[in-house]
Amino acid sequence: MIGWRQFAVLQSVVLLTLLTLALPNAVAAASLTATEILNSLESATNPIEDLTATITVQTYKNGDVSFTQQMRLILKQPDKMKQEYLAPDYLEGNITLVVGDTMWIYIAVTDQWFKKDLADLSPAEQPWLMFRNILSGVRSELDDYTFTRIDDSEASDVYHIRGTPANDAAVYGSLEVWVDADTFTPVRRLLYDMDGELLVDARFLDKTLVDDVVTMPLRIETYNADGELQNVITYTKIALNTGVSDAVFSCLEESND
């Protein structure tokens, strides 16, 4: 029997990257504290009722693409997610459903469903948090850090904040985030381990106003401590607030019980 943990390993390539959405307008960079910046990021998802997108994840080795995954993502407030693999072929049809604190995983090759209770997992342990982060009913991992604003020496049109662990649930030694002051889209994120060594350098590109609702970075590049490109994540075929039905998030096995 294939357990949920084996399947969840497939998400590790993008586990350190969060999808952060943004408001179309912002206050001047000099006027906000770190807390106010975070509050703005959290409230940025308020206009979103549901989201549908195709996500492509390319893994790089020695400068070349070594592995490509593609999946269809559907989100609905406050706590529903459906993620279905489109490629590669041997993963096609695999599905992850998350509704509240319950996760269902469907393995297409064996035609089996597996259920997992997420209630006792911290934000860092939550599956597919990088996608579910926009849902108002999902606690952000940023809640486990205390943030301060950094005033860079040169004038800039971005906010720069640094987070340090606020409790034992924090999995990083520290993190730094740069946020566009006009759109509140993320620009860059650095994640460090407990020894202060850089783990991931994530850069958010191709910011686009989607359906006149929110501005999103449609391309995310992650680099290792040596500056080598590790992953490229792109979002295409995005649609917001289309009235996605709750039935989309129903587990076939559960409905047959």
Long-range contacts (C-beta under 8 A, 24 or more apart in sequence): 1-112, 2-107, 2-110, 2-112, 2-114, 3-114, 4-103, 4-105, 4-114, 4-116, 7-94, 7-96, 7-105, 7-107, 7-114, 8-127, 10-69, 10-91, 11-127, 11-128, 13-57, 13-59, 13-67, 13-69, 13-231, 14-57, 14-130, 14-222, 14-231, 14-233, 15-129, 15-130, 16-130, 16-191, 16-199, 16-200, 16-202, 16-222, 17-130, 17-189, 17-200, 17-202, 17-220, 17-222, 17-231, 17-233, 18-129, 18-130, 18-133, 18-141, 18-189, 19-130, 19-131, 19-133, 19-134, 19-216, 20-44, 20-133, 20-134, 20-185, 20-186, 20-204, 20-217, 21-45, 21-48, 21-134, 21-185, 21-214, 21-215, 21-216, 22-180, 22-183, 22-184, 22-185, 22-186, 22-207, 22-214, 22-215, 22-216, 23-183, 23-184, 23-214, 23-215, 24-183, 24-209, 24-214, 24-215, 25-182, 26-180, 26-181, 26-182, 26-183, 26-184, 27-181, 28-181, 29-156, 29-157, 29-158, 29-159, 29-181, 32-149, 32-159, 33-149, 34-147, 34-148, 34-149, 34-161, 35-147, 37-147, 37-149, 37-159, 37-161, 37-179, 38-142, 38-147, 38-161, 40-184, 41-142, 41-179, 41-184, 42-140, 44-184, 44-214, 45-77, 45-134, 45-135, 45-136, 45-214, 46-136, 47-213, 47-214, 47-241, 48-75, 48-77, 48-134, 48-213, 48-214, 48-240, 48-241, 49-76, 49-77, 49-240, 49-241, 49-243, 50-74, 50-75, 50-76, 50-77, 50-240, 50-241, 50-242, 50-243, 50-244, 51-75, 51-76, 51-134, 51-238, 51-239, 51-240, 52-237, 52-238, 52-239, 52-240, 52-242, 52-244, 53-235, 53-236, 53-237, 53-238, 53-239, 54-86, 54-235, 54-236, 54-237, 55-131, 55-233, 55-234, 55-235, 56-233, 56-234, 56-236, 57-231, 57-232, 57-233, 58-231, 58-232, 58-233, 59-230, 59-231, 60-228, 60-229, 60-230, 60-231, 60-232, 63-228, 63-229, 73-131, 74-244, 74-248, 74-249, 75-131, 75-132, 75-134, 75-135, 76-244, 76-246, 76-248, 76-249, 77-135, 77-136, 77-137, 78-135, 78-136, 78-137, 79-132, 79-135, 79-136, 79-137, 79-138, 80-135, 80-246, 80-249, 81-128, 81-131, 81-132, 81-135, 81-249, 82-248, 82-249, 83-128, 83-131, 96-127, 96-128, 97-249, 97-250, 97-251, 98-127, 98-128, 98-132, 99-249, 100-137, 103-127, 104-251, 104-253, 104-254, 106-251, 106-252, 113-251, 113-252, 113-253, 113-254, 115-251, 122-169, 123-169, 124-169, 124-170, 124-171, 141-171, 144-169, 144-170, 144-171, 145-170, 145-172, 145-175, 150-176, 156-181, 157-181, 157-182, 158-187, 172-199, 180-207, 183-207, 183-215, 184-215, 185-215, 185-216, 185-217, 186-217, 197-225, 198-224, 198-225, 199-225, 200-224, 200-230, 201-225, 201-227, 210-238, 210-240, 211-238, 211-239, 211-240, 211-241, 213-240, 213-241, 214-240
